Amino acid sequence: MKILVSYPENCTGCRFCEMVCSLAKENMVNPKKARLRIERKNVINDVPVVCTQCGECIDTCPQEAISKDNGVVKIDPDSCVGCGACVEACQFNVITMINDVAVKCDLCNGEPLCVKYCSQGGVKFEEVGA
């Protein structure tokens, strides 16, 4: 299974991944609406924080709006009631609420734009596990 993998040592903090993601998903450049985020650890270290598709959020959804399909955790926006249980459950803090609906990375149908446009390799799409 392929997932997003963060490489903080390569991240320059340009936040282009956030801009590309928000533009693709929300039709606007707004890093707060991206499905990943860049955290500033200190003056010289930025860390891409991405969804690992762990599925910890699935059982917390009272509406069963979250499922795993071919290794990708997906949220059905039509079933989501905006309770925020999944936001609280996410250990990486990568599920957010936009217009009272939970959203998270869906790996752009297997071609993550954040990876495509990260010139430094701060985020990569890699095979993990056996």
C-alpha positions in Angstrom: 0.0 0.0 0.0 1.2 3.5 -0.8 0.9 6.4 1.6 2.3 9.9 2.1 5.5 9.9 3.9 7.0 13.0 5.5 10.7 13.9 5.1 11.2 16.9 7.4 14.9 17.0 6.5 13.9 18.0 3.0 11.1 20.4 3.8 12.0 24.1 3.2 8.7 25.4 4.7 7.6 26.9 1.4 4.1 25.6 2.0 3.5 25.0 -1.7 2.1 21.6 -0.9 -0.6 23.3 1.2 -1.4 25.8 -1.5 -1.7 23.1 -4.2 -3.8 20.9 -2.0 -6.3 23.7 -1.0 -6.5 24.8 -4.6 -7.3 21.3 -5.8 -9.7 20.4 -3.1 -11.4 23.8 -2.3 -10.8 25.8 -5.4 -8.9 28.4 -3.4 -5.4 29.0 -2.2 -5.8 28.7 1.6 -3.4 26.6 3.6 -5.9 26.3 6.4 -8.1 24.2 4.0 -5.4 21.9 2.9 -5.5 18.2 3.7 -1.9 18.3 5.1 0.0 20.9 7.0 3.4 22.3 7.6 4.4 22.7 11.2 7.2 25.0 12.2 9.2 23.3 14.8 11.8 26.0 15.3 13.5 28.7 13.2 15.1 26.2 10.8 12.9 23.2 10.9 9.5 22.7 9.2 7.7 19.3 9.3 5.1 18.2 6.8 2.3 16.5 8.8 0.3 14.0 6.6 -2.4 11.4 7.0 -0.9 8.0 7.3 -4.3 6.3 6.4 -4.1 4.5 9.8 -7.9 4.3 10.2 -8.0 5.2 13.9 -10.8 7.6 13.0 -13.1 5.0 11.5 -14.6 3.6 14.7 -15.1 7.0 16.3 -17.7 8.1 13.7 -21.2 7.7 15.0 -22.6 8.0 11.4 -20.2 5.4 9.9 -19.2 8.1 7.4 -15.6 7.0 7.4 -14.4 3.9 5.7 -11.3 2.3 4.3 -11.2 1.5 0.6 -8.1 -0.1 -0.9 -6.0 1.2 2.0 -7.3 4.8 1.7 -9.4 6.2 4.5 -12.3 8.2 3.1 -15.0 10.4 4.5 -18.4 10.5 2.9 -19.4 14.1 3.1 -23.1 13.3 2.6 -23.1 11.1 5.7 -20.9 13.3 7.9 -23.0 15.3 10.4 -20.0 17.4 11.6 -19.8 16.1 15.1 -16.0 16.3 15.1 -15.4 12.9 16.8 -12.9 12.0 14.1 -11.1 15.3 14.5 -10.6 14.5 18.2 -9.5 10.9 17.4 -6.9 11.8 14.8 -3.5 11.4 16.5 -1.9 13.4 13.7 -4.4 16.2 13.8 -4.9 16.0 10.0 -8.7 15.8 9.9 -10.3 19.2 9.8 -13.8 20.6 9.5 -14.7 22.7 6.5 -18.3 24.0 6.4 -19.2 21.6 9.2 -18.0 18.5 7.3 -14.9 16.5 8.2 -12.2 16.4 5.5 -8.9 14.6 5.2 -6.4 13.5 2.6 -7.7 11.1 0.1 -4.4 10.7 -1.8 -5.8 12.4 -4.8 -6.9 9.1 -6.4 -3.4 7.7 -6.2 -1.6 10.8 -7.5 -1.1 13.2 -4.6 -0.6 16.7 -5.9 1.4 17.7 -2.8 4.0 15.2 -3.8 4.0 16.1 -7.5 4.6 19.8 -6.7 7.0 19.4 -3.8 10.3 20.2 -5.5 12.4 19.3 -2.4 11.0 15.9 -1.5 9.5 16.9 1.8 6.5 14.7 1.1 6.7 11.5 -0.9 4.2 8.8 -2.0 5.8 5.5 -1.0 5.0 1.8 -0.6 4.9 0.8 3.0 4.4 -2.5 4.7 4.6 -6.0 3.2 
